[in-house]
């Protein structure tokens, strides 16, 4: 495989997993816990950002208190877990993962979903074997992916089958502005998918390519690096 091969780092929530409706439902359940009005999908996509407390500030007009954050974060994850069970993979992504692997190219998965929850979920969808590494978030929720991306690429470089991977030949495919920020942090490229957490306008403001299908994301990634 070698450094002349493009490596893909896939995002999970809102990219491979089509879970935006579960996210909206869980978000509104968390809002209800502290008396906030429910949010629509369009408003969510227009305002969403990380760190998550700043997203809540955009909605509330102030940062949540420490106690409010604890309540909202716990409530969101509890309701999300209940709703996630009904979510499917994004249309066509299984074939895209299989084709990339069959072409002799490498791919990995990095998510801000908690690592201990992520790994069995990916395994249950039957796609774990397509990735040379699967990493979820360790530590508190609500932050940026940048440092996680740094550790992810370092781990790939350290493992035998990922030894030929370099940031310069890596493309991150995700649905969030933070995916592009994390890619830039390590010197990788990014392609953003408009079917997840952000409006297309929000994604386009970042200055990286934005696509409306994962097939287009993969095709473009092959040319970028």
FILUMBA-577558 format. One record per atom (N, C-alpha, C, O): x, y, z; residue in one letter. Coordinates in steps of 0.02 Angstrom, whole numbers, plus 50000, padded with zeros to 5 digits. Atoms other than C-alpha are relative to their C-alpha. Layout:
BEGIN
XYZa ...
This chain:
BEGIN
500414994050000x 500005000050000x 500425006250000x 500365009149946x 499544994550011x 501245014450026x 499695006850001x 499085007650003x 500244993249989x 501125033050038x 499665003049939x 499345008249944x 500334997250058x 500515035549862x 499264998249997x 498905000349952x 500705001849996x 498835028149912x 499635004750046x 499875006350101x 500414995749958x 497475039449979x 499694995950057x 499404990650045x 500335003149942x 496895034850154x 499405004350019x 499445010450022x 500604996649978x 495125039250208x 499904999250075x 499974993750102x 500235000249931x 494635043750385x 499265002049999x 499095007749986x 500724998950000x 492755042050398x 499755002450068x 499995000250120x 500394998349942x 491635050750523x 499434994950006x 499254991649957x 500545004949989x 490235040250599x 499315003350001x 498925002549954x 500674997149992x 488725050250660x 499865005149945x 500255009849936x 500194995350052x 487845059250518x 500364999049935x 500215002449886x 499635001450061x 489055052150390x 499874992849979x 499464991549935x 500145007150014x 489125033150386x 499324998150029x 498934994749996x 500645001549969x 487665031850508x 499515005749988x 499655011550004x 500524995050015x 486095040950452x 499575000950063x 499034997950069x 500324999649934x 485575046450626x 499765007050018x 499645008550076x 500164993149985x 485105064750610x 499325000750036x 499245005050079x 500654999649966x 483295061650661x 500054997850073x 499715000650116x 499895002149931x 483875052350816x 500345005650040x 500185006750098x 499664994549967x 485025067050857x 499515005650016x 499525008450071x 500494994749987x 483605079650839x 499534998050056x 499385002050100x 500455002349947x 482455069150947x 500335000250068x 500025002350117x 499645000049937x 483775067151082x 500155007150023x 500125008650083x 499874993049983x 484215085651075x 499395003250030x 499435006750080x 500614997049974x 482415090751100x 499804997150067x 499515000650109x 500125002949934x 482255078651245x 500445003450052x 500215004750108x 499554996549954x 483775086851325x 499765007150013x 499795009550069x 500254993249991x 483055104151294x 499405000150047x 499335004650089x 500605000249959x 481405099151374x 500174999450075x 499805001850117x 499795000949930x 482355094551534x 500115006750035x 500035007150096x 499894993549967x 482765112851563x 499535005449973x 499655011449981x 500534995450018x 481215120651486x 500105003849935x 499775008949924x 499914996850065x 481845125251312x 499504997449949x 499274991649954x 500455002150054x 480725124751159x 500354995149954x 500974995449947x 499685004750047x 481025110651033x 500295003749940x 500085009349923x 499654997050056x 482155114150885x 499844996049936x 499774989949939x 500115003550064x 481825110150701x 500664997849970x 501205000149991x 499405002450033x 483055101050590x 500375005849966x 500985006349971x 499684994450035x 483385116750486x 500355004650049x 500915006950035x 499684995549950x 483745127250642x 500604996650031x 501124999850042x 499435003849973x 484855113650713x 500595000649952x 501155002249973x 499454999950049x 485875112950553x 500305007049991x 500895007749977x 499754993250008x 486005131850543x 500445002250059x 500895006250050x 499664997649940x 486645133850722x 500524995350029x 500924997350070x 499585005049968x 487575117850762x 500755001749995x 500995004149944x 499274999049998x 489405119450814x 500284996350060x 499904993950103x 499665002549940x 490675112650937x 500485005450023x 500725009449983x 500265004549948x 491045113751077x 499255000750010x 498975006150000x 500725000249995x 489245108851112x 499715005450046x 499185008150030x 500284994649959x 488995121351255x 499925006649961x 499465010549975x 500074993950041x 489275135251126x 499394999449955x 499045004449943x 500615001250038x 487915127551018x 499395001550043x 498925004950021x 500564998649954x 486755128151168x 499955007550014x 499415010250022x 500014992749988x 487275146251197x 499655003649942x 499285008449953x 500334996950057x 486705150551021x 499244999450005x 498875003849980x 500725001149993x 484995143551064x 499705003550061x 499145006050058x 500264997449936x 484825149751243x 500155007450010x 499835010650051x 499794993249989x 485665166651227x 500515000650056x 500725006250073x 499495000149947x 486885161551364x 500284992950003x 499964988149980x 499735006749990x 488025147051406x 499604996450054x 499394999550103x 500325003749946x 487195133251506x 500445000050062x 501055000050057x 499615000749938x 487715132351688x 500304993050001x 500114988649963x 499695006749993x 488795117751741x 499474994750015x 499504989249987x 500525004849983x 487275109351817x 499554998649940x 499364992849928x 500425000950059x 486225112151660x 500364995749949x 500064991349918x 499625004050048x 487615105051551x 500004992650018x 499924988449975x 499995007049977x 487725089151655x 499324996849985x 499304991249960x 500685002850011x 485835086651645x 499884999049925x 499644993749904x 500145000450071x 485735090351458x 500434994749965x 500194991149922x 499555004850031x 487235079851412x 499784992850016x 499764988649971x 500225006749980x 486635064651511x 499344998249965x 499254992749940x 500655001250030x 484875066551443x 500074998749925x 499754994249898x 499905001050072x 485465068251263x 500254993049986x 499974989549944x 499715006550015x 486525052551269x 499524994350016x 499514989249982x 500495005249983x 485155042451355x 499474999449946x 499314993849924x 500525000250051x 483835047251227x 500294998149932x 499964994849892x 499695001950064x 485045045651082x 500094992549995x 499964989549943x 499905007250001x 485475027851130x 499354996349985x 499364991349949x 500655003250014x 483635023351129x 499805000749927x 499534996049898x 500214998750069x 483365031050957x 500484997149949x 500284995449893x 499515002350048x 484975025250876x 499864993049974x 500024991449917x 500145006950019x 484385007250872x 499584999649936x 499614994649900x 500425000050060x 483165012150734x 500325003249939x 500005004049888x 499664996550055x 484455020750624x 500354995049953x 500614989949976x 499635004050048x 485185013350465x 500625003649975x 500735009549991x 499424996950032x 486775016450370x 499785004549942x 499255003349913x 500154995650056x 486795030350241x 499994996049935x 500404991549925x 500095003850062x 486215024150071x 500654999449961x 500995004349947x 499425001350043x 487615016149971x 500664999650034x 501164997950002x 499344999649968x 488965017650102x 500334993250007x 500954992750003x 499705006649994x 489214998950126x 500384998149937x 500934995449940x 499675001550064x 489624996949942x 500635004349991x 501135001949966x 499424995650006x 490795011949946x 500584997550043x 501154997550020x 499485002649956x 491745004850094x 500314993649971x 500924992849972x 499755006450028x 491884987750011x 500425001249938x 500954998149930x 499634998650062x 492464994849844x 500685003150016x 501185001449984x 499364996949982x 493805005649926x 500494994850026x 501084994950009x 499595005349972x 494454990650021x 500244995249945x 500824993349943x 499825004650054x 494424979349867x 500525003049953x 500904999349922x 499504996750042x 495444992349773x 500695000250033x 501165002950004x 499365000249965x 496824989549900x 500175006450037x 500755007550055x 499904993749965x 496595006349984x 499774999450072x 499354995250089x 500145000549929x 496505009350170x 499505005350022x 499435010649992x 500494995349970x 495165017650275x 499934998350074x 500024992650096x 500095000749928x 494845020350459x 499405004150020x 499125007949981x 500594996549975x 493455027250567x 500195003650065x 500485000650110x 499894996149939x 493585041150696x 499375003850016x 499115007649975x 500644997049980x 492055046850791x 500075003450067x 500495001650108x 500064997049934x 491635058150936x 499484996550042x 499324998850097x 500415004449960x 490425044750993x 500474996150046x 501014994150025x 499565003249952x 491135036551149x 500284993349974x 499914989349946x 499665005950029x 492395022851105x 499674993450021x 499574989049979x 500285006349975x 491635009351214x 499314998649971x 499114992849965x 500655000950032x 489925012251135x 500084999049924x 499714995149893x 499915000050073x 490575014750957x 500184993149973x 499874990749926x 499735006150029x 491534998650929x 499474994549993x 499424991649939x 500505005150010x 490114986350964x 499455002049951x 499154997749918x 500524997750047x 488894997150864x 500244999049928x 499874996549886x 499725001050068x 490034997250710x 500024992649983x 499854990749927x 499975007350011x 490274978550730x 499304997249985x 499234992949942x 500685002550010x 488394975850740x 499735001649930x 499314998049904x 500224998350068x 488144984650572x 500384996049947x 500234996549888x 499665004550046x 489344972050494x 500525003349956x 500685000649903x 499524996550044x 490614984550426x 500685001050032x 501125004150002x 499374998849965x 492034983950552x 500604997649959x 501135000749962x 499435002850036x 493134973350437x 500255004449943x 500805003349918x 499784995450052x 493224987350309x 500535005050024x 500865008349984x 499574994949971x 494254998150428x 500634996950031x 500594991650062x 499395002449968x 496054995850482x 500045002550072x 500455000150111x 500024997749930x 495655005450641x 499335003550011x 499085007149968x 500624996749979x 494075011250732x 500135003350067x 500294999850116x 499904996349938x 494245024850865x 499405004450014x 499155007949970x 500504995349977x 492915033650965x 500295004850050x 500895004550066x 499784994949951x 493015047951088x 500194996750065x 499854992250089x 499835001549931x 493915045551251x 499995006650038x 500195011750011x 500054993849962x 493635058151389x 499325003249993x 498875000249965x 500664996649999x 492225070851409x 499725001249931x 500095001849883x 500344998650064x 490945073751272x 499955007549990x 500075011550035x 500144993050015x 490575090051186x 500555004149970x 500445009849952x 499434996150024x 492305095151125x 500144998949926x 499724996349889x 499795000450070x 493255095650960x 500354993449985x 500594990050030x 499695006250023x 493925081150858x 500755000849987x 501094995849975x 499324998850024x 495625089150823x 500534995750035x 500934992550002x 499505003949964x 496655080950960x 499894992549992x 500364988649991x 500155007050014x 495765064450932x 500274997949932x 500514992349923x 499735001450066x 496255065450749x 500764999350002x 501044995049969x 499275000449992x 498055068450798x 500204993250027x 500654989950002x 499855006549970x 498055052950907x 499824994349952x 500174989249950x 500215005150047x 497135042950774x 500534998849946x 500704993149932x 499495000850052x 498425046250639x 500664997550029x 501014993649996x 499395002649968x 499855043150761x 499944992550011x 500424988850002x 500115007149989x 499095026250804x 500034996249934x 500294990649932x 499975003250065x 498885022050619x 500724999349977x 500924994149950x 499305000250020x 500695026350586x 500404994950039x 500884992050015x 499635004649957x 501245015350731x 499834992749987x 500224988350003x 500195006950011x 500294999850678x 500264997749932x 500305001649885x 499665002650059x 501074988650546x 499645001349934x 499945003949887x 500364999350064x 499704988850413x 499855007249983x 499685008749926x 500124992950014x 499495007650430x 500645004049994x 500635010149993x 499364996649999x 501345011550421x 500135004649942x 500545009149947x 499894995850058x 501235019250248x 499555006149997x 499555009749947x 500494994650002x 499895031850295x 500335006550024x 500675006750075x 499764993449981x 500345050250301x 499425004949998x 498945003949961x 500534995049999x 499275065550339x 499905003049931x 499345004649911x 500044996850066x 499685072650168x 499604995849950x 499324998549902x 500385004550044x 498865057450086x 499354997850032x 499044992950010x 500615001749964x 497385057150205x 499455005049984x 499565011049982x 500594995950009x 495635063650170x 499484998050051x 499314992250057x 500535001049951x 494335065550307x 499335001149966x 499225006349934x 500684999350026x 492525062650255x 499535000550060x 499484995850099x 500454998949944x 491275069950378x 499445004749982x 499395007149926x 500594995750011x 489705080150398x 500025006550039x 499535010350039x 499974994349955x 490305093650517x 500605004549986x 501125002249962x 499444995250005x 491375109250513x 500594997550040x 501174998350019x 499465002449958x 492375101250653x 500424994649966x 501014993849982x 499615005050038x 492895087150535x 500535003549958x 501095001149953x 499514996250039x 493725100050423x 500535003150044x 501125003350026x 499534997149952x 494525108450573x 500504994750023x 501104996150027x 499565005549978x 495215091750633x 500484997949945x 501064996549958x 499575001750057x 495885087750459x 500565005149993x 501145003349984x 499504994750007x 496765104550448x 500514999750056x 501095001350046x 499565000349942x 497495102050621x 500584995249989x 501134996350015x 499475005050011x 498485086950562x 500315000549930x 500754996549913x 499734999250067x 498835093050384x 499684995449948x 499984994149896x 500365004250047x 497545081850299x 499495004349962x 499395010149977x 500544996750038x 496185086350173x 499334997850029x 499294993250070x 500675001849977x 494305085650203x 499505001049943x 499565005549902x 500594999350042x 492715083050104x 499404999550047x 499364994850086x 500574999849954x 491095087550192x 499354998149965x 499225000249909x 500635002750026x 489425078950165x 499415003950030x 499385004950090x 500544995449980x 487845089450172x 499404996550031x 498914999950048x 500595003649975x 486675075850236x 499974999150075x 499544995450100x 499975001249928x 487115076950420x 499825006050042x 499265008450039x 500154995449945x 487265089950557x 499995007449982x 499735011450020x 499944992950018x 487585106250462x 499605001649937x 499474997249895x 500274997750064x 486715116450329x 500565000349948x 501155000849966x 499504999650053x 487595116850162x 500385006650004x 500985006949994x 499684993449996x 487925135450184x 500535000250055x 501065003150047x 499515000249945x 488795132250351x 500624996349979x 501184998449996x 499435003950022x 489905119050272x 500415003749948x 501025003649950x 499644996550054x 490335129550120x 500425005750026x 500925007649995x 499634994449971x 490925143650232x 500704997950023x 501135002250034x 499365002449976x 492385132650287x 500545000349946x 501135001049962x 499514999650054x 493205132850116x 500274993449975x 500774993249939x 499815006550026x 493355114150085x 499434997549956x 498875000149960x 500535002550043x 492375104049956x 499404997350039x 499484994150091x 500625002349970x 490555100550000x 499624996049947x 499544998349890x 500365004450048x 489565086349918x 499344997950031x 499244998450092x 500675002149978x 487795079749928x 499924992550004x 499374990150020x 500035007349993x 488205061149923x 500684997450021x 501195000550007x 499375003049980x 489515049849997x 500384997249941x 500994996749942x 499665002350061x 489875042849824x 500425005749971x 500985004649949x 499624994250024x 490395060349771x 500585001550046x 501125003550023x 499464998849953x 491425062049929x 500594995449988x 501164997649988x 499475004850012x 492405046249893x 500355001449934x 500975001149930x 499704998550065x 492675050749710x 500465006150005x 501005006149977x 499604994049993x 493315067949758x 500614998850043x 501155001450030x 499445001549955x 494405061249898x 500574996749962x 501164998049976x 499485003450039x 495325050249774x 500415004849959x 500995003249942x 499634995050039x 495825065849677x 500385005050043x 500885007850022x 499724994949958x 496245077049825x 500694998350025x 501125002650030x 499365001949968x 497685067049898x 500364995149955x 500914992949972x 
